[in-house]
Amino acid sequence: MRTNGSTYIKAKKSRNHTELLTKYLKLPIKIKNKKNYDLIKINKIKKIKALNYKIPSDISSSAFFIVLTALTKNSKLLIKNVNINPSRTGIITVLKKMGVKINFKNQKIYKGEKNADIEVKSPNKINPINCPTRLNAGMIDEFLVIFLVAAKAHGVSYFKDLAELNQKESPRLKWGSKILNKMGIKTITTKNSIKIFGNPDLQINKKIIIKNYLKDHRVFMTSLIAALSFGGEWYIHDKDSIKTSFPSFLNILNQIKK
């Protein structure tokens, strides 16, 4: 935006928060949406007007509480004012396909972005899924907790084209499989895929230790959701890892009424 002339970008399909805000601010941007990528043209901008912006709740952070609700019998939860940008709601689509009851309430457009309250109710039965790869980009940070839902499904779930997970703060695909195996769930894992053999009757009655995971905040939070959902005696190291993304996570968990 500060480069002389026009800049052209060929961008693979991804999150479009920047494009939406740029359009809302009426800055000189043009976007052509193609099937597998976007063509973006942006001209030099001399000045951007100041604005006030009330940041909504983040769906990646909300995902842990959505999954905890889904895995807890006779449970429901309302999470208010969450950004439901379609490029971020892959987890909602997948969980609904698996039978989790999720509704958007009080939907509105705020400065170019879709926001809503998310109502979640636990299902009586969780269905397995052959996860469509077209949804991967919209939930790449939520796969670890989605794997927990698959662990309780009535059947085998299959997730593929996930090599990117091992490029995160830790090799998350490997850690997802490792956590499930420690829980007693069978998996078949390759460099970019995982099959999860669900057990709807799983109850953990053993000691599980989670450590040496490179202080990946999502590994810590996923492990905690697993402990609360399936039982067992868990020892999860490096709780300070959540300070990178969600320092209030433990406090909010303690406030949720069972």
Sequence and secondary structure as in RCSB ss.txt:
>XXXX:A:sequence
MRTNGSTYIKAKKSRNHTELLTKYLKLPIKIKNKKNYDLIKINKIKKIKALNYKIPSDISSSAFFIVLTALTKNS
KLLIKNVNINPSRTGIITVLKKMGVKINFKNQKIYKGEKNADIEVKSPNKINPINCPTRLNAGMIDEFLVIFLVA
AKAHGVSYFKDLAELNQKESPRLKWGSKILNKMGIKTITTKNSIKIFGNPDLQINKKIIIKNYLKDHRVFMTSLI
AALSFGGEWYIHDKDSIKTSFPSFLNILNQIKK
>XXXX:A:secstr
  SSSEEEEEEES   HHHHHHHHTT SEEEEE SSEEEEEEE  S          B HHHHHHHHHHHHHSTT 
EEEEEEEE  TTT HHHHHHHHTT EEEEEEEEEETTEEEEEEEEE  S     B  GGGGGGGTTTHHHHHHHH
HTSSSEEEE   GGGGGSSS HHHHHHHHHHHHT EEEE SS EEEE  TT    SEEEE  STT HHHHHHHHH
HHHHH SEEEE  GGGGGGT TTHHHHHHHS  
